[in-house]
Amino acid sequence: MTQQASAQLLAIIQKRRQIGLEELLLSLPEFTWNQVFCLVDELSRRRLICLQRRGFDYELRAASLPASN
């Protein structure tokens, strides 16, 4: 994926502070589910975002923000 796509995804997460994966997909209609998932995987592995399971959904947040319980 491009740096522009990564920057766009990070901007959404930083603006929203935390967002569900399904809601993130709706916020990026120009990308396929697979493209968004690959971006999330890459950014998570680089520790730029945190991915946490919440029941049957996943929540994303910027890595510098503390987790909310």
N, C-alpha and C positions, 0 to 999 in steps of 0.2 A: 504494500500500500504506500501511498505517497505521504510525504511529510505534511502536506496540506490537509489530508484526511485525518491524520493523527492530531494535528493542531485543532481542527474543527471539533473532533470528539472531545479533546481535553477542554476546550473552551466551554462546551455544553456542560461537562461535569463540574468544572470550576464555577460556572454561573449558577447551576442548580444545587451545588454542594453535594447532593447525593441523588441518584436517579436509578430507577429500575431498568433492567436490560430491555424489557419490552418497550418501555417509554423512550429509551434511547434509540431503539430501532425506528420508532415513529418520528423521532426528531431528525433522523438522517434518511429521508426517503430516496435520496439519490444513490444510496448504497444498498447492496443486497444483504440479507441476513448473514451470509457467509463472510462478506467483506467486513461487516461490523464485528462479528465474532473474532475474526483474525486480528483486527485492530485491538480489541479488548484483550485478547490473549497476549499480543506483543507488548502493549503498554503495561499490562499487569506483570509480565515477566521482567520488564525494565523497572518495575516498582514505581511507576508514575501514577498508577491508579490502584485502588484496592477493590477486589471483587469478593463479595460475601453472599453466601446463600441465605435467603430469608424465606423459609417455607418452601414453596414451589417456584419461587422467583429468585433472581439474583439482583443485588444492589451494587452499584458502583459509586465510588467516591474518590476524590483526589487523595493521593497517598499521604499528604501532609495533614489531613484532617483527622481528628480522633473519631473512633467508631462510636456510633450511638447505639445504645441498648434498648 
